[in-house]
């Protein structure tokens, strides 16, 4: 059993995304809570969200994985950028409660020269201001490739954020295969070893979702360039091993490969065939 899908556009509403993913053959999906390169957020229409909730229930979808804007940075050296990021985070988490019980994924941030230790403290500070006890959304920290001054390039950095958040029972991790490979973890030659490291540092109980991407780069390149499944340096055999590994069973797998709609339909079908 696998929950598999891809990123969809929310332009036509929440119900439309549910129908589109059904037409793709998938049973989970991701969408940007606001413009990925800007700050605009689509208003919530209760009837539209309720219609999607019915689709999810009727078709036994897995958890959905909403994605924060790329411009949200809780650890920029610029105080205004940090404040804007915190405002985005608070508003996004409020809106997520309209579709309770889903996942909200974000890139931890870029410390922009301050150093990872400062970045970790600032990210945790932002989360402590935004998370609230009654929220039903789980916030996911994404494993990062380590491009530039990205925070989250190692399991230790992610653990450092978690340890500083008061309501850390609201936190989980999204395991991005491309990012994890690009950051230096050998998920091709030593998947078991990588998962053992994850478990000992973060804890497998925190593993909630997977961004399922091949990589254009050699391991440890810190470049973050996604590739279609089987066409990159990770390769189809390793991707299949990951999908079939019991640690990832029943987690939502979100494709972020450089595809058009037909490409996603084909990749979804390929992955589902692995489970037949």
Residue, then its C-alpha position, 0 to 999 in steps of 0.5 A: x500500500x502506498x499513498x502517492x501523488x504530486x504537487x497541484x495548483x490550488x488556483x481552481x480550488x480545493x475540490x478541483x485538486x481532489x478531482x484532478x488527483x483522482x484523474x491522475x490515479x493518485x491518493x494524496x497530493x501537495x499544494x502551495x499554501x500561497x504563491x511559492x515565490x511571493x506572499x499571496x494566499x488563496x482565501x478559504x471557502x468552507x464549501x470548497x474545503x468541505x467538498x475536498x474533505x468528502x473526496x478524501x474520505x470517500x476515496x481513502x486518501x492518505x494525509x495531504x502535504x501542504x507546502x509553505x512558500x519558498x520565500x518564508x525564511x524564519x532565520x534570515x539575517x534581515x529582521x523584516x524578512x524574519x517577521x514576514x516569514x513568521x506572519x506567513x507561518x501563523x496565517x498558513x497554520x490558521x488556514x490549515x485548520x479548515x482541513x484538519x489533520x493534514x501536514x504542513x511542510x516547510x524548508x527550515x530556512x537560510x541563515x544568510x551568513x549568521x551560521x547554522x546555530x543562530x539559524x536553528x535558534x531563530x527557526x525554533x523561536x518562530x515555531x514557538x510563536x506560531x504553534x498553538x496547543x489546539x492545532x490539528x496540523x502537523x508541521x514538517x521540517x524538510x530535509x535539505x540539500x545544504x545549498x548556500x546557507x540552508x539550515x536542515x542539511x543534516x539530521x543533527x540540525x533538524x533535531x536541534x530545531x525540534x529540541x528547542x520547540x516547546x510544542x514539538x509533539x506538533x512537529x515531524x519530518x519530510x524526507x526529501x530523497x533528492x535533498x538527502x542524497x545531495x546533502x551527502x547521505x548514501x540512500x543508494x548504497x546504504x539505505x539501512x545505515x541512513x535510516x538507522x542514523x535518522x532513527x538515532x538522531x531524530x527518531x523514526x516516529x517523526x518521519x511523516x512524509x516523503x518528497x520522492x525525487x531522483x537527483x541530477x547530482x552526485x551524492x554530497x553535491x549540495x545543489x538540490x536539482x531534482x530529476x525524473x524517477x530513474x533518470x538521475x544519480x539515485x536511479x530507479x532501483x534505489x527509488x524502488x527500494x525506498x518506496x518498498x521499505x517498511x519504514x516508509x509504509x503508508x506515508x504520503x509520497x509526493x513527487x516533485x520531479x520535473x514533469x508535466x501532467x502526463x509525466x506525473x500520471x506515468x510515474x504514479x502508475x509506475x510506483x503503484x505497480x511496484x505494490x501489485 
